[in-house]
Amino acid sequence: MKRSIGLLLLLLAPVIALAADNWQTLFNGKDLAGWAAVHDVSFVVTNGNLRLVKGMGWLRTEKQYQDFIFEAEWRALEPGYDSGFFIRAGLEGKPWPTDGWQINLSRTALGALVKGYKTVVPAETPPQPLNQWVKFRIEVRGRHVTLDVDGQRAWEFNELDAARGYIGIQAENKSFDFRNLRIQEL
């Protein structure tokens, strides 16, 4: 039995290694390569972090995505913080996309799923302290999306209506740092 398990693990090792290598870095820690500013926003790179300085708009990937796992770490830098991650977002709307989905980074609605300006899945994640890193893992497959916060499942939702779109970071005049932004296309 041990020999069979060992042989199975040996055979699966390349598949496991391939899955681990499918991650693509979305932020290189040096510049905004691969990203495009939409409307009035200011993002800079400082100490290897992507810093949202100010503005009312969003920063989006240059590429659109369909099914994926997106991971990012963030920390709020000022009281009353508010931002968000857009998924499968289009370009319609100002200052933010009205035809995509957002996972909220608002202190009072942390982790809520929003479509346009309507909350679809209410927030259950408690507010996080300033300057504390928090990790979000967002998995999108077909009409299904999940959010994990610091390794714990926050919610699941099964009614996404956008097939593909941009990933983005909302700017709502509050400072944030972001790091370890990566994606695995499925």
Secondary structure, DSSP 4 states (H G I P E B T S, - for coil): -HHHHHHHHHHHHHHHHHHHHTEEES--SSS-TTEEEEEEEEEEEETTEEEEEEEEEEEEEEEEESSEEEEEEEEE-STT--EEEEEEE-S-SSSS-SSSEEEE--TTSTT-EEETTEEEE---SPPPPTT--EEEEEEEETTEEEEEETTEEEEEE-----SSEEEEEEEES--EEEEEEEEEE-
